[in-house]
Amino acid sequence: MSQPVRIWYVAAQRLCNFDCPYCVSVGSWAKSRRYDWKDPGDRDTFTSITGWLGSRPFEVEVRLGSLGEPFASPFFLKRAGWLTRQPGVRYVELLSNACLLKQRLPTIESMANLGKLSLWLTWHDSQMSLEKFICAARFAQEEYGCFVVVNALLFDDSETVKRVKSAALEAGLRFNVDLGYDPFAPSKAFEHTGDAAAAVPLMRTADALSTVVACGGDGALTEVALMGLTSPLGRPCRAGHDYLFIDIHGQTYRCSRYAVLDRHSYGNVLDPGFELSLRPERWALCEAASGCCNKVARRHPHPAGQHGDDPWARRWHPRGPFAVRRAHLPPHPALANRGRDRASQSEFAEPRRGTLLHAEPVERPSPGTRGLPVAARPTRLAQRRSARQHGRDPRCPSWRGMESGRCAGLLAGTQHDRGAGPGSPVGAVVLGAG
């Protein structure tokens, strides 16, 4: 397969240290304050599915979801760390409340390539102070080089969202606004009504699109989200070609909406002899009448004029269903020269696929050297050279380089981590052709 497959897998990990009234983990997929795995076989299922993800003969980009808080589960984190070390996994994205980052990240450093870890951090104002939340997000970005996005949920208090944005940008963190959803809105009802206001409380009292834009959110992404909720039927979609969804039992579908409707399953990854057969054609028309929340799976630029002026088509982006969020979130100017932010090398607005970026070697300070003067910090390029001189693999997570104490395998911009082809300069970033 010439391009990576984006996979959204929701695991049955349930333990959560928060108690948010609007949490969407309800019903049979409910979180828990008491146990991590509801059924004895859930851990084994999770292990088998992550093993399947990490052993694909093609590149994958994984959104590793859970029903609870992933950083509350040491076992979940161990498997997530294992995934980041697999050569065919380009990155792993976790959704978290950030509360346990400072305690957990140091414990998985030796078993993970944290340069390939994306953290989508949502602030819950009734559960954690904003100051503590921003401090934790900044810690993950600056100390461990994780790709961090601060996310705010917009229900009806736009001033709170603006406060989160101000704090995030002041700390040099990326920011995003997501619409808040009513977790008790019946998902299958959308198949017939297409009433987005039933799921989005904000739409009952205000114009959602203009409010999101006023709060600093992405208007185009929000527009696509609303289209998915109300009228995806007949619109072109890539899901099933280079994007798929895996539920807590290992059942695979084109997207999560098809999973809710139990439509067109590819089978179960746990079944002996299971073979994933994706659609060779890039585009197919969506068969769901409404209620889709897989907006990022559909964002990809069509050839000029192919679908007219439909914003659904115009705003799709070639970076894929999870990375597209990155492309729409350029780094704060304060990050431009921040050497410890490994992810910043891949932050470009609207890059063309197949384009070589950063062709010159990049001399960047090594992580974990905050206490040293800039001139005294060993650069990553120096670490790699030292490793080769001593016959060590500079990308091996078990090797600890020089004074930094961080794994050389965490370096960003390397051919291993960022997909550069053989012969690409150190520090080069290549976007896959497609």
QUIBEL-V619427 format. One line per field, one symbol per residue. psi: psi as a letter, one per 40 degrees, with the letter a starting at -180 (. if undefined). Layout:
psi: ???
This chain:
psi: heiihhhhhhifhehheigheehegibefiiiedidhdideddddddddddddeeieiiihhhgiieahdeehddddddddddeehdehdihhihieededddddddedeeigeeehhhghhhhdedhiddddddddddddddeeihhhhhhhhcegdddddddddddddefiiiihihiiheehhdedddddfgddddgddeeeihdddddddeeihddddddddddddfeheiiiehedfhihhaeeehiididddddefhfieaheehhehhhgihdhdiihhehdiehefdeeehhhiihedfbehddddeiieeidddddddegiiideedehdegdeddehihfihiehhigeiihhiiiiefdeiiddehhiddddddddddefiheeheehhhbedeihdeehieidddeeiiheiiheihhhii.
